[in-house]
């Protein structure tokens, strides 16, 4: 519970000021930049920043609409890939979510809004309910919504162009909803409207690293005292745009397989590309002091993170920079590679990308990490794009409790170039200890993110 | 087209753009916004759907003529009939 080491002068000054304010204002002591209590610094992480914990999870994945369903699917080998009719392209493989949108939206909200907005609302409502926070009474201006997206606006733009094509491309038939549907903040904005949240609500564009970035940015905002509760993670509506399928197909990176459940196969010699999926996963994050004060269930603690850029290519990954990102996250968390129990890979089942990530992991973890397990969640659900990082973390969080590591499925013949020690193939394994999860998510234009979550220990 | 058929055409549009509303007892002489949850974007939807489904243009200066079902019928029925006569 106690702080780790001496507080920096500036922080110590704030603690003192907060303590003074506490005397004046009672329990709700404020300092200049937000509601940071002295106790938040006493419950500080190694850099003397407030510790941030996960207190709620809301998700929709192609193979489950709650953490329990999702986890059950991952432990019993249930993939969530199916055939989907895609405009201009025909029947393609995709990960499709089947949540009940009308649980949290009325029909008009579904009609007027976007799929990404609807997924955001579902995940946010489910996460808040799961957290047990007294939401109705919670000051809505002290809640932040930070949602990672790979892209946004393509779905609606394609729909509108298709619609006016029926009217000889006369733009007087262009929808007046086009702009509110396609602004980059749409998914977070729709969630703020639905929830009545008046604090900051915006999206973070970071290609397929975006899900992790949602959590990382939220942690930073909580530590700065900008908000007291963060709803954060990532969402994707990408399966509703033909462009993403066509783009991957043109790159030679779109998966094909006669059997949908076998289509997403990272690390397998027969892998042939990405299965595009939709999905979403939002968490509630809080400062540890607040979570403890209300007796919240704590799923895990944000241990550290790394974010960097390749600065080398539009689409090709860079294993040197990926390794740097992983090392950066370890340094930020104050952990050594051998301290990591699960590495959840980003691998998307492209020929080159999988090998390069394995090269990066090998460079950091080498052969000296006997207790480190390595797995991949995309083998079940395909690539959920902006939601990927957040969903894949969720798929592994229960490992803290059940000491089980979900596998990478569909590996019939392991590519020797991907044969990492500790790779969990095709069936779950029991682990003697799961105290840390390291989650990789990388994206186009060379954005890399690594997030480490650890078991909460007071 | 009769006035009643015109009102039904308008109600069919409203049923799609306001799917949560109960339209069984819409009073024809009362402003639509006073009895249904309709905002300005919804009215733009009505205008757009009249254009898309029926080829009817409603200039902005005439938007107030769509206030109630009765005023819709009074304003739109001649337009429907003029279009029918052309085709």
Interface residues (C-beta under 8 A of the other chain):
Chain A: X106 X107 X108 X111 X112 X167 X172 X173 X175 X176 X177
Chain B: X17 X18 X19 X20 X37 X41 X44 X45 X48 X51 X52
